[in-house]
Amino acid sequence: MERLNIDKVAKLAHVSRSVVSRVLNNHPNVSDEARNRVMDIVEKYNYRPNSVARSLATSSTYQIGVLSGIFGEESLGNGYWTLLYLGIFEECIRRGYYVRLSFYSADMNKELHDLILNEHHLDGVICLNEEVTEFTLDTFTDKDIPIVLVGHNPKYPDICSVDVDNYDGAYKAVEHLANLGHTNIGGMFGDQNVEETEHRMRGYRDAMLDAGLKPTEDHTVVGSYSQHDGHDTMLGWIEKFPEMTAVFCASDTLAMGALLALYENDICVPDQFSVVGFDGLPISRYMIPPLTTIAQPTYKKGEQAALMLIDKIQKKDPEVRHVNLKPELLIRKSCGPAGK
């Protein structure tokens, strides 16, 4: 069969070339009758528009930039980022957009800096942390290129964002431990320079206070979300605070390190010590013991960011929206009653 192009689709559907273009790009200014005729031909012949032709017809590149900071071994080795990227990528594929993932560091050379955010190659950008947001805004100032943030940031109220309710998740985790009778509960947290850490710390502290417990600085550590920090922090606590019986880890990766340190010191989980994580990574159910965790909808967070950005690109949603997804407490085997 002869390969279809946009002109042949227009001829078979008895419409103009511009109508086909508007239908393929979900433009609202098309009659239902014309849209149905075009889609019938598209489905009958399994037509897929050429990306270059689409770009020429619409002045769009159908490319979205996803920009992340460099987090060392956490950049791709952490299951959280894998799920987030997957949610972004699959929603973009469904909507006909190509995704370009780039990692940014403030000390990279200017040529690479300029190449990463060449506005002529991108229809929009998803930013994954504050450093890259500042970098992006500096580059795109006064340019009509949509941006969506993963993670709320009060510095940018006029930019769409999507996040999980970090305060609520942390509160639920500590409330669960307090309900089990634990009174000495540690808190491990990641980068204090990001909004999510502040909210998780506040949720931890408020849950402690509401349970009649007093959070202390000694029992609160801020570092990174790595297994290494979780392991080292727990080793220090085992030596300094023998009265501690539980910990809230603000990521499942921190909890992995904490569990290893407890195992190395012959401290049985959950009989002698309880651990709660945050993220709900798929691997958390296969830890020993399976980890009680606050499951955030990480895939949906990425999916929602891509959906919001593409709607902005296609001018379907002019509003600035800040979406807050709800976390869920998953009770498994890493928590038990205090003093069991």
Backbone torsions as a table, in degrees:
resi	resn	phi	psi	omega
1	MET	NA	139.6	179.5
2	GLU	-66.4	136.3	-177.5
3	ARG	-67.1	132.0	-179.7
4	LEU	-79.0	148.7	167.4
5	ASN	-129.7	179.7	-173.8
6	ILE	-63.4	-32.8	179.7
7	ASP	-68.5	-38.5	179.6
8	LYS	-70.9	-36.2	175.0
9	VAL	-61.7	-43.1	179.4
10	ALA	-61.3	-41.9	-179.3
11	LYS	-65.2	-45.5	-178.8
12	LEU	-66.7	-31.8	-178.0
13	ALA	-90.2	-3.1	-180.0
14	HIS	59.2	44.9	175.9
15	VAL	-136.3	173.9	178.1
16	SER	-80.8	164.3	177.9
17	ARG	-61.2	-38.8	-178.5
18	SER	-66.2	-32.9	177.3
19	VAL	-65.9	-43.0	177.2
20	VAL	-58.9	-44.5	179.8
21	SER	-60.0	-43.4	-179.9
22	ARG	-65.6	-38.6	178.6
23	VAL	-63.8	-47.5	-177.2
24	LEU	-64.7	-23.3	-179.5
25	ASN	-106.7	18.8	174.3
26	ASN	56.4	35.3	178.1
27	HIS	-74.0	134.9	-175.9
28	PRO	-70.7	-21.2	-173.2
29	ASN	-84.8	60.7	178.6
30	VAL	-143.3	136.7	178.8
31	SER	-69.0	153.6	179.2
32	ASP	-61.5	-38.5	-178.8
33	GLU	-63.1	-46.2	-179.8
34	ALA	-66.8	-40.7	179.6
35	ARG	-61.2	-43.1	-179.5
36	ASN	-65.2	-38.9	179.3
37	ARG	-64.5	-44.0	179.1
38	VAL	-63.8	-46.1	-177.3
39	MET	-67.2	-31.4	175.4
40	ASP	-61.4	-43.1	178.7
41	ILE	-68.2	-43.3	179.2
42	VAL	-57.4	-45.6	-178.5
43	GLU	-73.3	-39.1	-178.7
44	LYS	-62.3	-41.3	-175.8
45	TYR	-103.9	5.9	179.3
46	ASN	52.4	46.9	-176.5
47	TYR	-75.2	132.8	174.9
48	ARG	-124.2	116.3	-175.9
49	PRO	-66.3	142.3	175.2
50	ASN	-68.6	131.4	-175.1
51	SER	-63.4	-35.7	178.9
52	VAL	-66.2	-42.8	178.9
53	ALA	-63.4	-40.8	177.7
54	ARG	-61.7	-40.9	-179.1
55	SER	-62.8	-43.1	179.9
56	LEU	-65.7	-37.1	-176.2
57	ALA	-74.7	-28.8	-171.8
58	THR	-119.1	-0.7	-175.6
59	SER	60.7	27.8	177.2
60	SER	-117.2	151.8	177.8
61	THR	-97.4	-14.5	-175.4
62	TYR	56.7	35.8	174.5
63	GLN	-122.1	134.3	177.2
64	ILE	-118.4	134.5	176.5
65	GLY	-94.3	131.8	171.7
66	VAL	-112.4	118.6	-171.9
67	LEU	-117.2	124.7	-177.2
68	SER	-127.1	152.2	169.7
69	GLY	-72.6	172.0	178.0
70	ILE	-98.8	117.7	-175.7
71	PHE	-113.6	28.9	179.6
72	GLY	62.5	-134.5	-177.6
73	GLU	-66.6	-16.2	-179.7
74	GLU	-79.2	-14.9	-172.5
75	SER	-58.8	-42.9	179.3
76	LEU	-127.0	-17.8	-177.2
77	GLY	-78.3	-16.2	-179.7
78	ASN	-87.1	125.6	-177.2
79	GLY	-60.1	-23.5	177.7
80	TYR	-59.4	-49.8	-176.8
81	TRP	-65.0	-37.0	178.8
82	THR	-59.8	-45.6	179.0
83	LEU	-65.8	-40.3	179.9
84	LEU	-63.4	-47.7	179.1
85	TYR	-60.9	-40.9	-178.5
86	LEU	-61.7	-42.5	178.0
87	GLY	-61.6	-42.0	177.9
88	ILE	-64.8	-51.1	-174.0
89	PHE	-62.1	-44.8	-174.6
90	GLU	-69.6	-36.4	176.6
91	GLU	-66.9	-38.5	177.5
92	CYS	-64.2	-41.8	178.5
93	ILE	-61.4	-44.1	179.7
94	ARG	-60.6	-31.9	-177.6
95	ARG	-95.3	3.3	174.6
96	GLY	84.1	27.9	-179.1
97	TYR	-116.0	144.5	175.9
98	TYR	-92.6	140.5	-176.8
99	VAL	-111.4	134.3	175.8
100	ARG	-117.6	110.5	179.3
101	LEU	-90.8	127.4	178.8
102	SER	-133.1	146.2	175.6
103	PHE	-107.3	136.2	-174.2
104	TYR	-119.7	141.2	172.0
105	SER	-135.0	141.3	-176.4
106	ALA	-63.1	-21.9	-177.5
107	ASP	-95.8	9.2	177.6
108	MET	-71.7	158.1	-176.4
109	ASN	-71.7	158.9	-173.1
110	LYS	-62.1	-36.8	-178.7
111	GLU	-61.4	-44.1	179.1
112	LEU	-70.1	-39.9	175.6
113	HIS	-53.2	-49.1	-177.9
114	ASP	-69.1	-35.2	-179.0
115	LEU	-66.9	-40.2	-177.0
116	ILE	-60.2	-42.4	-178.0
117	LEU	-116.5	56.8	172.3
118	ASN	-76.8	104.3	-173.4
119	GLU	-61.9	-18.1	179.6
120	HIS	-74.6	-13.1	-177.1
121	HIS	-106.2	-4.9	-173.8
122	LEU	-124.9	138.3	173.3
123	ASP	-89.3	-20.6	-179.3
124	GLY	-172.9	168.4	-175.5
125	VAL	-137.1	138.1	170.6
126	ILE	-108.4	124.2	-178.4
127	CYS	-106.0	136.5	-173.0
128	LEU	-108.2	-3.8	171.3
129	ASN	-160.1	170.8	-170.1
130	GLU	-65.4	-37.9	-178.8
131	GLU	-58.9	-45.4	-178.6
132	VAL	-74.4	-25.7	176.1
133	THR	-64.6	-46.5	178.4
134	GLU	-60.9	-42.5	177.9
135	PHE	-59.8	-44.6	-178.0
136	THR	-66.4	-45.2	-178.9
137	LEU	-64.6	-37.7	177.3
138	ASP	-61.2	-37.2	-177.7
139	THR	-77.3	-38.5	-172.0
140	PHE	-100.9	14.0	178.0
141	THR	-55.3	129.3	178.3
142	ASP	68.6	13.8	175.4
143	LYS	-110.9	139.6	-174.4
144	ASP	-84.6	64.5	179.6
145	ILE	-120.6	117.0	-176.1
146	PRO	-64.1	146.5	177.6
147	ILE	-133.1	139.2	173.1
148	VAL	-127.5	138.3	179.1
149	LEU	-101.1	139.6	166.2
150	VAL	-97.1	109.5	-171.9
151	GLY	108.3	126.1	179.2
152	HIS	-73.2	146.8	177.6
153	ASN	-145.5	115.1	-176.0
154	PRO	-64.1	-14.4	177.7
155	LYS	-71.0	-18.8	-174.8
156	TYR	-127.0	64.8	-176.7
157	PRO	-67.5	-18.6	-176.6
158	ASP	-95.1	8.4	178.8
159	ILE	-114.9	131.9	179.2
160	CYS	-58.9	145.2	179.1
161	SER	-148.5	159.7	176.0
162	VAL	-139.2	138.3	179.8
163	ASP	-156.9	175.9	173.0
164	VAL	-98.9	158.5	176.5
165	ASP	-76.3	88.1	-174.1
166	ASN	-66.4	-36.8	178.1
167	TYR	-61.1	-48.9	-178.2
168	ASP	-61.8	-40.6	179.6
169	GLY	-63.4	-46.8	179.8
170	ALA	-64.4	-40.4	179.4
171	TYR	-60.5	-45.7	-179.9
172	LYS	-61.4	-38.5	-178.6
173	ALA	-63.9	-48.9	-176.8
174	VAL	-72.4	-36.7	175.8
175	GLU	-58.3	-40.9	178.5
176	HIS	-61.6	-44.6	179.6
177	LEU	-66.0	-41.6	179.2
178	ALA	-64.0	-38.0	178.6
179	ASN	-66.2	-22.6	176.1
180	LEU	-84.2	-0.5	176.0
181	GLY	97.5	4.7	-179.8
182	HIS	-76.3	134.7	-179.5
183	THR	-117.4	-20.3	176.1
184	ASN	-112.0	93.7	-172.3
185	ILE	-117.2	118.8	177.2
186	GLY	-81.3	160.8	176.7
187	GLY	-133.5	120.7	176.5
188	MET	-108.2	131.4	-175.3
189	PHE	-133.6	161.3	-179.7
190	GLY	-92.3	-147.9	-173.5
191	ASP	-57.8	118.2	-177.5
192	GLN	-74.6	-9.3	-178.3
193	ASN	-84.0	0.4	179.5
194	VAL	-112.5	150.9	-174.5
195	GLU	-61.2	-37.8	-176.2
196	GLU	-62.4	-36.5	179.5
197	THR	-65.4	-44.1	178.0
198	GLU	-58.1	-43.6	-179.0
199	HIS	-68.5	-38.7	178.4
200	ARG	-67.9	-37.9	176.8
201	MET	-64.9	-40.5	179.4
202	ARG	-66.5	-39.4	176.7
203	GLY	-62.8	-41.1	176.9
204	TYR	-60.3	-49.7	-176.6
205	ARG	-66.2	-43.1	-179.0
206	ASP	-65.8	-38.3	178.3
207	ALA	-65.4	-39.0	176.7
208	MET	-62.3	-49.0	-178.1
209	LEU	-63.3	-40.8	-179.8
210	ASP	-67.1	-22.7	177.8
211	ALA	-90.6	3.9	-179.7
212	GLY	80.5	19.4	-178.9
213	LEU	-108.3	155.6	-177.6
214	LYS	-110.9	110.0	176.2
215	PRO	-69.4	141.2	179.6
216	THR	-122.0	154.7	178.2
217	GLU	-63.3	-35.1	-179.8
218	ASP	-62.4	-29.6	-177.7
219	HIS	-95.2	10.1	180.0
220	THR	-126.0	123.2	-178.7
221	VAL	-126.2	134.2	177.3
222	VAL	-117.7	124.7	179.7
223	GLY	-146.5	-103.3	175.5
224	SER	-134.6	178.0	-179.8
225	TYR	-93.2	23.4	-173.2
226	SER	-88.3	156.4	173.2
227	GLN	-60.0	-37.1	-178.7
228	HIS	-59.2	-45.9	179.8
229	ASP	-67.4	-37.2	177.0
230	GLY	-63.0	-41.0	180.0
231	HIS	-66.9	-49.1	-176.8
232	ASP	-67.5	-39.5	178.9
233	THR	-63.0	-45.2	-179.1
234	MET	-65.6	-38.5	176.7
235	LEU	-58.6	-43.3	178.5
236	GLY	-64.8	-40.8	-179.4
237	TRP	-67.7	-37.4	179.6
238	ILE	-58.8	-39.4	-179.0
239	GLU	-75.3	-40.8	-172.6
240	LYS	-88.6	-32.4	-170.4
241	PHE	-127.7	73.5	-179.5
242	PRO	-63.9	-18.3	179.7
243	GLU	-78.6	-14.3	-179.9
244	MET	-69.0	134.4	-177.3
245	THR	-124.7	-1.0	-176.9
246	ALA	-157.5	158.8	177.5
247	VAL	-145.8	139.7	167.5
248	PHE	-101.3	119.8	177.6
249	CYS	-103.1	126.9	-174.0
250	ALA	-77.6	10.6	169.7
251	SER	-157.4	155.4	176.2
252	ASP	-66.9	-28.7	179.1
253	THR	-68.4	-39.6	172.9
254	LEU	-59.9	-41.7	-179.7
255	ALA	-63.5	-36.5	176.9
256	MET	-57.0	-48.4	179.7
257	GLY	-64.0	-39.3	179.7
258	ALA	-64.4	-43.1	179.7
259	LEU	-61.6	-39.5	179.0
260	LEU	-64.5	-43.4	179.4
261	ALA	-61.8	-40.6	178.3
262	LEU	-64.8	-42.3	178.6
263	TYR	-61.7	-44.0	-178.9
264	GLU	-63.9	-22.4	-179.8
265	ASN	-104.4	16.8	176.2
266	ASP	56.7	35.1	175.2
267	ILE	-100.5	117.8	-172.1
268	CYS	-80.2	130.1	174.7
269	VAL	-109.1	122.1	14.3
270	PRO	-103.2	4.2	-172.9
271	ASP	-62.0	-39.2	-177.7
272	GLN	-108.5	-18.1	-175.3
273	PHE	-154.4	140.8	-179.8
274	SER	-115.2	143.1	-176.7
275	VAL	-132.9	131.3	172.7
276	VAL	-122.3	134.9	177.1
277	GLY	-104.9	-170.8	178.3
278	PHE	-147.8	126.4	174.8
279	ASP	139.3	-41.7	-176.0
280	GLY	70.9	38.7	178.3
281	LEU	-62.2	147.3	179.2
282	PRO	-52.6	-35.9	-177.7
283	ILE	-68.1	-19.4	-174.2
284	SER	-63.4	-28.4	-179.9
285	ARG	-76.5	-13.1	-178.5
286	TYR	-104.7	5.3	174.0
287	MET	-71.2	166.7	178.1
288	ILE	-117.4	109.9	-6.7
289	PRO	-76.5	167.6	175.8
290	PRO	-54.5	135.8	-168.7
291	LEU	-84.8	126.8	165.1
292	THR	-69.3	130.6	-172.3
293	THR	-151.5	159.6	171.5
294	ILE	-91.3	110.3	-177.0
295	ALA	-85.9	116.7	172.3
296	GLN	-99.6	147.1	-178.5
297	PRO	-78.2	75.2	-172.3
298	THR	-64.1	-45.1	178.5
299	TYR	-59.8	-44.9	-178.7
300	LYS	-65.0	-32.9	178.5
301	LYS	-61.7	-45.7	177.0
302	GLY	-66.2	-42.7	179.2
303	GLU	-59.8	-44.0	-178.5
304	GLN	-66.5	-38.0	178.4
305	ALA	-62.1	-44.1	179.2
306	ALA	-65.9	-41.4	179.4
307	LEU	-60.9	-46.0	-179.5
308	MET	-62.9	-41.4	-177.9
309	LEU	-66.4	-45.8	-178.2
310	ILE	-66.2	-37.3	174.8
311	ASP	-61.8	-36.2	175.8
312	LYS	-66.6	-44.7	-179.4
313	ILE	-59.7	-42.6	-177.6
314	GLN	-87.5	6.3	175.7
315	LYS	57.6	35.8	177.3
316	LYS	-87.5	-23.6	-176.0
317	ASP	-137.4	97.6	-176.8
318	PRO	-77.3	-12.8	-175.0
319	GLU	-75.2	148.7	170.0
320	VAL	-86.3	119.5	-176.2
321	ARG	-121.4	143.7	175.3
322	HIS	-122.8	99.8	-173.9
323	VAL	-87.1	131.5	179.1
324	ASN	-118.5	110.6	-179.6
325	LEU	-87.8	151.0	-174.8
326	LYS	-94.7	134.0	175.1
327	PRO	-86.5	169.1	-177.4
328	GLU	-138.3	136.1	175.8
329	LEU	-80.2	120.4	175.4
330	LEU	-104.8	110.2	-177.4
331	ILE	-88.8	119.8	178.6
332	ARG	-124.1	-135.8	-169.5
333	LYS	-107.5	4.4	-174.9
334	SER	-91.6	6.0	179.1
335	CYS	-127.8	141.6	176.6
336	GLY	-147.1	171.7	179.8
337	PRO	-62.1	144.8	177.3
338	ALA	-65.6	141.1	176.6
339	GLY	69.1	22.7	-179.3
340	LYS	-66.6	NA	NA
